[in-house]
Amino acid sequence: MLFTTLALAGFNPRGRAAPARMPVRRPLFRDAAAETGLDCFLYVAPTRQHYMPEIIGAGVALFDYDNDGDLDVYVLQDGPVNPGVKPLEPPPAGWKPGNRLFRNMLSETGKLHFVDVTEKAGVGNIGIAMGVAVGDYDNDGYQDLYVTNFGHNILYHNNGDGTFTDVTQQAGVDDPRWSTSAAWVDYDGDGLLDLFVCNYVDFTVADNKRCYAPAGELDYCSPRSYNPQTSRLFRNLGNGRFEDVSGSSGIGSQSGYGLGVICADFDRDGRADIYVANDSAANFLWLNQGNGTFKEGALEAGLAYSADGLAKAGMGLAADDIDNDGHLEVIVTNLTGEGVTLFRGDGEGLYDDATAQFRLAQTTFGHTGYGVGFFDYDNDGLMDLFIANGAMVIIESLRAHQKGFYPYAQKNQLFHNQGAGKGFREVTDSAGPGLQLVEVSRGAAFGDINNDGAVDLVVTNANGPLQLFINEAGAQGHWLLVRLESAKGNRFGVGAEVGLLRRGQPTLWRRAHTDGSMLSASDIRVHFGLGNNPKIDAVAVHWPDGSKEQWGNIRADRIVTLRKGTGRSISGA
């Protein structure tokens, strides 16, 4: 816990000793959305028809679209599913339909403040948006956007002048089905980012089924009420166009209820694999065979089911080395009554369910998790955990007291990594007033929004306000924020592994990625918490093409850019 002493014992003007003031607890996070201009309400227009898309989305992205050195915010709206049906409640006064892009003015004014530039940028599509993926697909040095929808998807090309162009048709990356999360990944190692798209179920408004809560009233259906869909893989051809290789790659060989996706080298063979969280079905691990094809291997790797052998309601995903042993751990969020599943890696491609050992089974059992991420909020060198929660079926204890959409609201959760085999301890109650609110939270994105070395959060709430949680706790530890840059191919180093070397301490390994969580995209920059010791011996980068470099003379408490080809070439691990 971070404390701030407001006053010391002293003397008042009358000569009497003033009472000593106790240290005042300072919240770990502060909700600063309203004060910084992030005025955005995510109106889903819920109806008594309980259309499934009402309960699923939408996400949010943190990315520097104008390359001015600070993170901008792109917020999705999932809108009315059937405009012909009256919603349970109207939108709030002043509500703007469509997706919104907010420009961060920090670098221009020195103050954290956002300006809505949606119309100028041309990214305000009005539809039923679900997820967003961020990546520079044409290697022009500007990050582009892929937006998934219940309906046609959109690829926005970043023109580099503050505007975007819809190039979906020219690029050949549309999918008219219900798409959810997406991810950019260079699966074939050619320096061009390819695109993976999760698809959910074959729901249509015309075929909306009637499902019921235990008390007998209408409620949202399980995905099992509809047929699962196959995911899509689009290979980047390098000329602004993509080829649908879902069939030839093997990705289209199995259907699933895909909600979350994250790309990493799960089997440690040097190639990017793709892990998909399936709702109410076994998760998929698409293992990259290195010849343009993938083999589904979740069961053999131990990532298909939890320890009890059950297929849970897989939704959000995160993968990081949370115990600093050099091996990936993977977390999957699930439904209320299931709890999260945390898989521990052995470094050779095998995983076991270690949820109980990390003390997450009981604390998450009563929540439905969506957006999720490991991040070092207090800069002590250990990855902590945040989960955005919100139910998908009616919570009976809320039904009699709330109206409209709110029988699905739950509190979000923040966990502190205690290290040394002690697992995670929930610290939500001390995290600040913003985390005490009970909302139907969905997307969560992670990044240092004010460039102070502490990772902040942005959370979307269905039929609720956007929340920006500014990290107030990170100042108690030293830090380093690494931005990767490559002159040729994969300009932002998506998929690179970055290691921070310190004498006498384990190397901290982190990945450069924007995917994970659910329906959302996070800061591509790689963050390290250093605790009380600012000493850095070197930083190593294992680039996606297999080359390895190392840089010395790097100082803590700053943002650094590491350019491919400027470091010392290294071999081995």
C-alpha positions, 0 to 999 in steps of 0.5 A: 500500500502506498501512503502519503504523509500530509503533515507532521506534528508541530506547533500551532500559533497559540503554542500548543502542540498540534495533534499528529496526523496519521498517514492518509491512504492514497488510492492505487488508482484514480478514475480520471475519465471525466476530468481528462475529457474521456466523456464516453457512454457505451450505449448497448440499447438492451431490449426485452428480446435479449439479443445476444450481441447486447451482452457481449461487447464492446472493447477499447484500444490504446495506441499512438495513432499520430506518433507523438509519443503518447497513447490515444484511445479508441472506444467501440460502441455496439449500438442497437441490435434491432433498431425496430425494437424499443430499448429498455432505457434511452441513451443519456443526454448528449450521447454520440452514436458510433465508435469514438477516437480521442486524441491524447494532448499530453505531448502538445500541452504537457497536460493529460487531456483528450480531444474527440477527433472521430469525425476528422479521423474518419473512424466513427463507424455506426454499427454493432462493434465488438473488438479491435486489433492494432498493428502496422500491417503495411510497415509505413510506421503508423499503426492501423485498426481492424474493427470486428462487428456483429456484421461486416468488419472494417480495416482502417488504414492509418494515413499518417496525417491524422486520418484513416481510410476504410480499405476493407474491400481492397484488402480482402479482410471482411467477414460478415459473420459475428466476429469478436476478438482479433489479433495481428501476428507475423506467423510466417516470419516474412516481416508482414503482419497477418490477421487472425479473426475469432468468430462466435456463433451463427446468431441472427436477429430473425432466429433469436431464440428465447432462453430463460433464467432459473426464475423463469424470466427471459434471459440471454442464451448460452452460446450452445443455443447456436452453432459455433463458427470457424476462425479466419486467418488472413495472410498479408501479401505485402501489396495492401492485400490479404489472402484468406488461408483459413482452409489451407492453414488448418485454422478453418478445420474446427469450429468454436465459440471464439471470444479471446485470442492471444499470440505467443510462442507457447511451445518454445520452437521459435514460431508464433502460435495462436491461443483461442478462448472458446465459450463453453467449449475446449480452448484451441491452441493452434501450433505453428508448424513453420510451413504455413500450416497449424496443428490444434494441440491444446489438449496435448499441451494442457491448455484445453480444459481446467484441471477438472476436465471441464470445458469452461466459458473461456472469454478473456486471455492474458499470457506473461511470465508472472513468477519470473522463471522465464516461462509463460503462464496463461490465464483464461476468464470464465463464467460466475461459478467457474472462476478463472483458470491459470495455466503454468508453463514448464518452458517446453510447451506443457502447461498445468492448471495452477489456479489454486496454487496462485490463490485465484480459484476462490476469489474469482469464483463469484465473477464473470471475467471479460477483459484481463491482463497481467501488469506490474502496477506497483513497479516491484518487478512482479506481474499483478492482475486486473480482471474486468467483470460483468455477468452474462445471465441475471444475478438474482440478488440484483433483479429485485432492486435494479432495473434495465440492464443492471442485474448483470453488474459486478465489481472489477478485481485487482490482485497483487502478486506476492511472489515467492510462491505466495500467489495473488492477493486481492486488493480491490478494496484499497484500489480507489473509489473507481474500482468500487463501482459495480458495472457490467464491465467488458473490455480492458486495455493496459498502457502508460497513458501519462508516460510517468512509468506506471501502467494505467487502465481503460475499461469499457462498461456496457450501458455505462461510462468509459473509465480511465484508471490512472495509476497512483502506485507506480511511483514507489518503484523504478521502471523502464518503458521500451519501444521497439522499432524496425526499419524493415518489416514488422516496424513495431516488433510485434511478437518480440521478447524483451529481457531486462538483465540485472546482476544477481537477479532473474532476467525479466522477460516481457513480450511486445504485443497488443493482443490479449484481454478481450475485444481490446488492444493494449500499448505495444510498448514493453514495461518493466518494474524494477523495484527499489534498484534502478540498476540495469545491466543490459536489455536484450531483444529476441526479434520475431525473425530469430535475430537477437541483440543486446543494449547496455548503458540503459538507465531506468525511469525513462522511455527508450527506443531500441532500433533493430540493428543498433544493438550488439548481436548475441547468440543463445538464450 
